[in-house]
Amino acid sequence: MIRMKIKSILISQPEPATESSPYLDMARNAGVEVDFRPFIQLEGASAKEIRAQKVDLSNYTCIILTSRNAVDHYFRLAEEMRFAVPDSMRYICQSEAIANYLQKHIIYRKRKICFGEKTAADMLPYFKKYSSEKFLLPSSDSLNPSLEKALKDSKIDWTRVIMYRTVSCDLSDLKLSNYDLLAFFSPLGIKSLVENFPDYKKEKFKVAVFGNTTEAEAKKAGLSVDVKAPTKENPSMTMAIEKFINNSK
């Protein structure tokens, strides 16, 4: 078997804001070039699109927040739709980090803000405690199945509103032939590759994926997965890539 020496890697994520990135450390350790380029981006829904979903923000007394993006787009659209979010609004957040992020938009009131540890199931006790509320879930165009199950199991009065979506970036200026390995972190990243490069199968590059759903989408696209994370041996993408590079020398 002929091994392909890895000299250049493309990470399908935004460039890190600091030089302390584990990817940059990995590049130095392995002696390779690393570039960053996001393959997907968020696109906010318009007020018109929210109205088309027949959602009136004033009808809800509790907001379910599962990400910082959900926080930002909820308050952005509230402002665009001239809805003054009342001080009485309750917020149930999936994690403490999201709850703390709310301070960007509101005065923090612990009695009106509660949060889980990390998962959607962590919010279930709060759904039951405040079951008389009318819940609004600001979300992207894809809904986590575990969150949907938690909401259905709680039997609360909830409405989902799509406030933002993930779309493919324009990668027309990118040359895949410049890279020996491409790293993907979501199924949507793979779909962006397919959309932007119709002849991607003709290119010679190795593929690294993060997560089972990304791996499944890569295989669906006819790609051979060479590097996978997280695994027991390689809990991070950087560890997995560096090990692969060392084994390819």
C-alpha atoms as a printed R data frame, in Angstrom:
    type eleno elety resid chain resno       x      y      z
1   ATOM     1    CA   MET     A     1   0.000  0.000  0.000
2   ATOM     2    CA   ILE     A     2   1.355  3.432 -1.012
3   ATOM     3    CA   ARG     A     3   1.138  5.881  1.821
4   ATOM     4    CA   MET     A     4   0.295  9.494  1.109
5   ATOM     5    CA   LYS     A     5   2.470 11.959  2.969
6   ATOM     6    CA   ILE     A     6   0.378 14.683  4.554
7   ATOM     7    CA   LYS     A     7   1.830 18.153  4.032
8   ATOM     8    CA   SER     A     8  -1.234 20.416  3.990
9   ATOM     9    CA   ILE     A     9  -4.530 20.257  5.887
10  ATOM    10    CA   LEU     A    10  -7.762 22.209  5.539
11  ATOM    11    CA   ILE     A    11  -9.884 22.565  8.664
12  ATOM    12    CA   SER     A    12 -13.488 23.358  7.688
13  ATOM    13    CA   GLN     A    13 -13.965 25.803 10.552
14  ATOM    14    CA   PRO     A    14 -13.246 29.509 11.099
15  ATOM    15    CA   GLU     A    15  -9.665 30.490 11.842
16  ATOM    16    CA   PRO     A    16  -8.986 30.567 15.605
17  ATOM    17    CA   ALA     A    17  -8.916 33.987 17.206
18  ATOM    18    CA   THR     A    18  -5.708 33.255 19.147
19  ATOM    19    CA   GLU     A    19  -2.461 31.438 18.505
20  ATOM    20    CA   SER     A    20  -3.189 28.964 21.306
21  ATOM    21    CA   SER     A    21  -5.308 26.757 19.035
22  ATOM    22    CA   PRO     A    22  -4.676 22.997 19.370
23  ATOM    23    CA   TYR     A    23  -4.713 22.837 15.565
24  ATOM    24    CA   LEU     A    24  -1.782 25.221 15.353
25  ATOM    25    CA   ASP     A    25   0.038 23.220 18.024
26  ATOM    26    CA   MET     A    26  -0.644 20.059 16.041
27  ATOM    27    CA   ALA     A    27   0.651 21.689 12.851
28  ATOM    28    CA   ARG     A    28   3.911 22.656 14.558
29  ATOM    29    CA   ASN     A    29   4.346 19.226 16.123
30  ATOM    30    CA   ALA     A    30   3.620 17.344 12.905
31  ATOM    31    CA   GLY     A    31   5.420 19.765 10.585
32  ATOM    32    CA   VAL     A    32   2.430 20.435  8.315
33  ATOM    33    CA   GLU     A    33   0.622 23.481  6.953
34  ATOM    34    CA   VAL     A    34  -2.887 24.099  8.272
35  ATOM    35    CA   ASP     A    35  -5.490 26.422  6.745
36  ATOM    36    CA   PHE     A    36  -8.951 27.253  8.089
37  ATOM    37    CA   ARG     A    37 -12.051 27.861  6.002
38  ATOM    38    CA   PRO     A    38 -15.642 27.484  7.205
39  ATOM    39    CA   PHE     A    39 -17.779 25.409  4.854
40  ATOM    40    CA   ILE     A    40 -21.066 26.453  6.460
41  ATOM    41    CA   GLN     A    41 -22.507 29.626  7.993
42  ATOM    42    CA   LEU     A    42 -25.593 30.788  9.837
43  ATOM    43    CA   GLU     A    43 -28.213 32.867  8.078
44  ATOM    44    CA   GLY     A    44 -30.816 34.648 10.152
45  ATOM    45    CA   ALA     A    45 -34.517 34.463  9.316
46  ATOM    46    CA   SER     A    46 -36.349 37.705  8.570
47  ATOM    47    CA   ALA     A    47 -39.306 39.107 10.470
48  ATOM    48    CA   LYS     A    48 -41.432 38.278  7.422
49  ATOM    49    CA   GLU     A    49 -40.376 34.626  7.651
50  ATOM    50    CA   ILE     A    50 -41.299 34.516 11.334
51  ATOM    51    CA   ARG     A    51 -44.760 35.889 10.575
52  ATOM    52    CA   ALA     A    52 -45.114 33.284  7.811
53  ATOM    53    CA   GLN     A    53 -44.635 30.640 10.517
54  ATOM    54    CA   LYS     A    54 -47.654 32.213 12.238
55  ATOM    55    CA   VAL     A    55 -45.725 32.981 15.393
56  ATOM    56    CA   ASP     A    56 -46.604 35.979 17.567
57  ATOM    57    CA   LEU     A    57 -43.781 36.525 20.075
58  ATOM    58    CA   SER     A    58 -46.158 38.183 22.545
59  ATOM    59    CA   ASN     A    59 -48.092 34.923 22.991
60  ATOM    60    CA   TYR     A    60 -45.301 33.189 24.904
61  ATOM    61    CA   THR     A    61 -44.255 33.412 28.534
62  ATOM    62    CA   CYS     A    62 -41.167 31.194 28.555
63  ATOM    63    CA   ILE     A    63 -38.281 30.875 26.090
64  ATOM    64    CA   ILE     A    64 -36.312 27.622 25.707
65  ATOM    65    CA   LEU     A    65 -32.717 28.364 24.743
66  ATOM    66    CA   THR     A    66 -30.328 25.662 23.568
67  ATOM    67    CA   SER     A    67 -27.491 27.757 22.119
68  ATOM    68    CA   ARG     A    68 -25.985 31.217 22.024
69  ATOM    69    CA   ASN     A    69 -27.163 31.529 18.444
70  ATOM    70    CA   ALA     A    70 -30.737 30.990 19.614
71  ATOM    71    CA   VAL     A    71 -30.280 33.761 22.182
72  ATOM    72    CA   ASP     A    72 -28.909 36.258 19.652
73  ATOM    73    CA   HIS     A    73 -31.483 35.576 16.960
74  ATOM    74    CA   TYR     A    74 -34.433 35.662 19.377
75  ATOM    75    CA   PHE     A    75 -33.511 39.144 20.615
76  ATOM    76    CA   ARG     A    76 -32.558 40.315 17.117
77  ATOM    77    CA   LEU     A    77 -35.955 39.367 15.755
78  ATOM    78    CA   ALA     A    78 -37.782 40.717 18.799
79  ATOM    79    CA   GLU     A    79 -36.179 44.084 18.060
80  ATOM    80    CA   GLU     A    80 -36.925 43.874 14.341
81  ATOM    81    CA   MET     A    81 -40.556 43.014 15.085
82  ATOM    82    CA   ARG     A    82 -40.752 45.793 17.674
83  ATOM    83    CA   PHE     A    83 -41.592 43.359 20.444
84  ATOM    84    CA   ALA     A    84 -40.446 44.603 23.824
85  ATOM    85    CA   VAL     A    85 -39.476 41.463 25.717
86  ATOM    86    CA   PRO     A    86 -41.163 41.812 29.123
87  ATOM    87    CA   ASP     A    87 -39.203 41.582 32.379
88  ATOM    88    CA   SER     A    88 -41.596 38.828 33.407
89  ATOM    89    CA   MET     A    89 -40.326 36.510 30.653
90  ATOM    90    CA   ARG     A    90 -38.967 33.205 31.919
91  ATOM    91    CA   TYR     A    91 -35.958 31.490 30.321
92  ATOM    92    CA   ILE     A    92 -35.018 27.823 30.484
93  ATOM    93    CA   CYS     A    93 -31.495 27.255 29.182
94  ATOM    94    CA   GLN     A    94 -29.794 23.996 28.292
95  ATOM    95    CA   SER     A    95 -26.596 24.977 30.130
96  ATOM    96    CA   GLU     A    96 -25.239 27.545 32.562
97  ATOM    97    CA   ALA     A    97 -23.018 29.007 29.818
98  ATOM    98    CA   ILE     A    98 -26.108 29.840 27.756
99  ATOM    99    CA   ALA     A    99 -27.834 31.284 30.814
100 ATOM   100    CA   ASN     A   100 -24.843 33.539 31.507
101 ATOM   101    CA   TYR     A   101 -24.799 34.612 27.860
102 ATOM   102    CA   LEU     A   102 -28.304 36.023 28.338
103 ATOM   103    CA   GLN     A   103 -26.700 38.930 30.197
104 ATOM   104    CA   LYS     A   104 -25.722 40.290 26.785
105 ATOM   105    CA   HIS     A   105 -29.395 41.107 26.231
106 ATOM   106    CA   ILE     A   106 -31.161 41.301 29.598
107 ATOM   107    CA   ILE     A   107 -30.615 42.087 33.249
108 ATOM   108    CA   TYR     A   108 -29.900 38.721 34.860
109 ATOM   109    CA   ARG     A   109 -32.613 37.591 37.267
110 ATOM   110    CA   LYS     A   110 -32.002 34.168 38.769
111 ATOM   111    CA   ARG     A   111 -35.651 33.708 39.663
112 ATOM   112    CA   LYS     A   112 -36.595 33.963 35.980
113 ATOM   113    CA   ILE     A   113 -33.643 32.023 34.558
114 ATOM   114    CA   CYS     A   114 -32.918 28.347 35.106
115 ATOM   115    CA   PHE     A   115 -30.594 25.956 33.374
116 ATOM   116    CA   GLY     A   116 -29.604 22.334 33.005
117 ATOM   117    CA   GLU     A   117 -26.190 20.735 33.136
118 ATOM   118    CA   LYS     A   118 -25.699 20.106 29.420
119 ATOM   119    CA   THR     A   119 -28.315 17.923 27.728
120 ATOM   120    CA   ALA     A   120 -31.904 18.475 26.656
121 ATOM   121    CA   ALA     A   121 -33.084 15.964 29.262
122 ATOM   122    CA   ASP     A   122 -31.619 18.192 31.989
123 ATOM   123    CA   MET     A   123 -34.371 20.714 31.290
124 ATOM   124    CA   LEU     A   124 -37.226 18.261 31.920
125 ATOM   125    CA   PRO     A   125 -37.631 19.103 35.647
126 ATOM   126    CA   TYR     A   126 -38.099 22.771 34.743
127 ATOM   127    CA   PHE     A   127 -40.631 21.952 32.032
128 ATOM   128    CA   LYS     A   128 -42.654 20.099 34.675
129 ATOM   129    CA   LYS     A   129 -42.192 22.795 37.317
130 ATOM   130    CA   TYR     A   130 -43.411 25.549 34.995
131 ATOM   131    CA   SER     A   131 -45.838 23.447 32.974
132 ATOM   132    CA   SER     A   132 -48.490 26.196 32.896
133 ATOM   133    CA   GLU     A   133 -46.243 28.476 30.797
134 ATOM   134    CA   LYS     A   134 -46.500 28.854 27.027
135 ATOM   135    CA   PHE     A   135 -43.100 27.865 25.692
136 ATOM   136    CA   LEU     A   136 -41.313 29.147 22.593
137 ATOM   137    CA   LEU     A   137 -38.309 27.321 21.158
138 ATOM   138    CA   PRO     A   138 -36.151 29.498 18.876
139 ATOM   139    CA   SER     A   139 -34.179 27.068 16.725
140 ATOM   140    CA   SER     A   140 -32.267 26.470 13.527
141 ATOM   141    CA   ASP     A   141 -33.719 24.557 10.594
142 ATOM   142    CA   SER     A   142 -32.520 21.286 12.122
143 ATOM   143    CA   LEU     A   143 -33.852 20.101 15.471
144 ATOM   144    CA   ASN     A   144 -31.886 17.796 17.748
145 ATOM   145    CA   PRO     A   145 -33.907 14.551 18.109
146 ATOM   146    CA   SER     A   146 -33.117 14.314 21.833
147 ATOM   147    CA   LEU     A   147 -34.498 17.815 22.383
148 ATOM   148    CA   GLU     A   148 -37.645 17.042 20.432
149 ATOM   149    CA   LYS     A   149 -38.147 13.864 22.508
150 ATOM   150    CA   ALA     A   150 -37.647 15.748 25.780
151 ATOM   151    CA   LEU     A   151 -40.218 18.349 24.760
152 ATOM   152    CA   LYS     A   152 -42.772 15.745 23.689
153 ATOM   153    CA   ASP     A   153 -42.226 13.710 26.850
154 ATOM   154    CA   SER     A   154 -42.815 16.785 29.014
155 ATOM   155    CA   LYS     A   155 -46.290 17.299 27.488
156 ATOM   156    CA   ILE     A   156 -45.979 21.077 27.723
157 ATOM   157    CA   ASP     A   157 -47.518 23.657 25.394
158 ATOM   158    CA   TRP     A   158 -44.537 24.478 23.155
159 ATOM   159    CA   THR     A   159 -43.986 25.981 19.734
160 ATOM   160    CA   ARG     A   160 -40.888 25.801 17.593
161 ATOM   161    CA   VAL     A   161 -39.910 28.815 15.502
162 ATOM   162    CA   ILE     A   162 -37.060 28.642 12.971
163 ATOM   163    CA   MET     A   163 -35.071 31.835 13.521
164 ATOM   164    CA   TYR     A   164 -31.871 30.893 11.683
165 ATOM   165    CA   ARG     A   165 -30.577 28.243  9.320
166 ATOM   166    CA   THR     A   166 -27.272 26.717  8.334
167 ATOM   167    CA   VAL     A   167 -26.286 27.250  4.709
168 ATOM   168    CA   SER     A   168 -23.259 26.392  2.581
169 ATOM   169    CA   CYS     A   169 -20.547 29.011  2.165
170 ATOM   170    CA   ASP     A   170 -19.384 30.126 -1.260
171 ATOM   171    CA   LEU     A   171 -16.112 28.235 -1.762
172 ATOM   172    CA   SER     A   172 -15.622 29.004 -5.452
173 ATOM   173    CA   ASP     A   173 -12.162 30.478 -4.821
174 ATOM   174    CA   LEU     A   174 -10.932 27.417 -2.908
175 ATOM   175    CA   LYS     A   175  -8.678 24.837 -4.577
176 ATOM   176    CA   LEU     A   176  -9.053 21.389 -3.061
177 ATOM   177    CA   SER     A   177  -5.937 20.254 -4.902
178 ATOM   178    CA   ASN     A   178  -3.885 22.392 -2.497
179 ATOM   179    CA   TYR     A   179  -4.690 20.046  0.386
180 ATOM   180    CA   ASP     A   180  -3.799 16.487  1.309
181 ATOM   181    CA   LEU     A   181  -6.401 16.182  4.081
182 ATOM   182    CA   LEU     A   182  -9.783 17.828  4.715
183 ATOM   183    CA   ALA     A   183 -11.368 17.805  8.171
184 ATOM   184    CA   PHE     A   184 -15.160 17.929  8.574
185 ATOM   185    CA   PHE     A   185 -17.209 18.425 11.726
186 ATOM   186    CA   SER     A   186 -20.838 18.078 10.642
187 ATOM   187    CA   PRO     A   187 -22.957 16.452  7.929
188 ATOM   188    CA   LEU     A   188 -23.677 19.956  6.606
189 ATOM   189    CA   GLY     A   189 -19.963 20.481  6.016
190 ATOM   190    CA   ILE     A   190 -19.937 17.405  3.782
191 ATOM   191    CA   LYS     A   191 -23.021 18.669  1.943
192 ATOM   192    CA   SER     A   192 -21.276 21.991  1.361
193 ATOM   193    CA   LEU     A   193 -18.351 20.128 -0.198
194 ATOM   194    CA   VAL     A   194 -20.715 18.316 -2.548
195 ATOM   195    CA   GLU     A   195 -22.579 21.521 -3.472
196 ATOM   196    CA   ASN     A   196 -19.461 23.608 -4.062
197 ATOM   197    CA   PHE     A   197 -17.366 20.989 -5.827
198 ATOM   198    CA   PRO     A   198 -19.422 18.790 -8.177
199 ATOM   199    CA   ASP     A   199 -16.226 16.987 -9.239
200 ATOM   200    CA   TYR     A   200 -14.947 16.407 -5.697
201 ATOM   201    CA   LYS     A   201 -14.537 12.669 -6.311
202 ATOM   202    CA   LYS     A   202 -11.800 13.432 -8.832
203 ATOM   203    CA   GLU     A   203  -9.697 15.161 -6.181
204 ATOM   204    CA   LYS     A   204  -7.073 13.249 -4.218
205 ATOM   205    CA   PHE     A   205  -7.378 14.065 -0.551
206 ATOM   206    CA   LYS     A   206  -7.778 12.202  2.714
207 ATOM   207    CA   VAL     A   207 -10.853 12.791  4.856
208 ATOM   208    CA   ALA     A   208 -11.111 13.326  8.618
209 ATOM   209    CA   VAL     A   209 -14.532 13.398 10.296
210 ATOM   210    CA   PHE     A   210 -15.831 14.247 13.741
211 ATOM   211    CA   GLY     A   211 -18.811 12.208 14.920
212 ATOM   212    CA   ASN     A   212 -20.893  9.346 13.606
213 ATOM   213    CA   THR     A   213 -23.370 11.493 11.674
214 ATOM   214    CA   THR     A   214 -20.552 13.260  9.833
215 ATOM   215    CA   GLU     A   215 -18.987  9.899  9.005
216 ATOM   216    CA   ALA     A   216 -22.316  8.601  7.690
217 ATOM   217    CA   GLU     A   217 -22.770 11.662  5.463
218 ATOM   218    CA   ALA     A   218 -19.212 11.333  4.140
219 ATOM   219    CA   LYS     A   219 -19.781  7.705  3.201
220 ATOM   220    CA   LYS     A   220 -23.105  8.638  1.626
221 ATOM   221    CA   ALA     A   221 -21.184 11.109 -0.544
222 ATOM   222    CA   GLY     A   222 -18.845  8.329 -1.627
223 ATOM   223    CA   LEU     A   223 -15.875  9.492  0.436
224 ATOM   224    CA   SER     A   224 -13.449  7.155  2.137
225 ATOM   225    CA   VAL     A   225 -13.026  8.120  5.793
226 ATOM   226    CA   ASP     A   226  -9.363  7.959  6.803
227 ATOM   227    CA   VAL     A   227  -9.457  9.679 10.192
228 ATOM   228    CA   LYS     A   228 -12.223  9.594 12.780
229 ATOM   229    CA   ALA     A   229 -12.779 11.293 16.117
230 ATOM   230    CA   PRO     A   230 -13.738 11.098 18.857
231 ATOM   231    CA   THR     A   231 -12.620  7.581 19.721
232 ATOM   232    CA   LYS     A   232 -11.294  6.007 22.902
233 ATOM   233    CA   GLU     A   233  -7.759  6.284 21.555
234 ATOM   234    CA   ASN     A   234  -8.236  9.729 19.999
235 ATOM   235    CA   PRO     A   235 -10.810 11.829 21.893
236 ATOM   236    CA   SER     A   236 -10.007 14.942 19.852
237 ATOM   237    CA   MET     A   237  -9.694 15.678 16.153
238 ATOM   238    CA   THR     A   238  -6.176 17.050 16.579
239 ATOM   239    CA   MET     A   239  -4.989 13.861 18.277
240 ATOM   240    CA   ALA     A   240  -6.550 11.721 15.564
241 ATOM   241    CA   ILE     A   241  -5.008 13.756 12.737
242 ATOM   242    CA   GLU     A   242  -1.566 13.893 14.318
243 ATOM   243    CA   LYS     A   243  -1.552 10.130 14.847
244 ATOM   244    CA   PHE     A   244  -2.598  9.601 11.225
245 ATOM   245    CA   ILE     A   245   0.167 11.896  9.986
246 ATOM   246    CA   ASN     A   246   2.786 10.073 12.040
247 ATOM   247    CA   ASN     A   247   1.574  6.703 10.749
248 ATOM   248    CA   SER     A   248   1.716  7.990  7.169
249 ATOM   249    CA   LYS     A   249   5.379  8.981  7.305
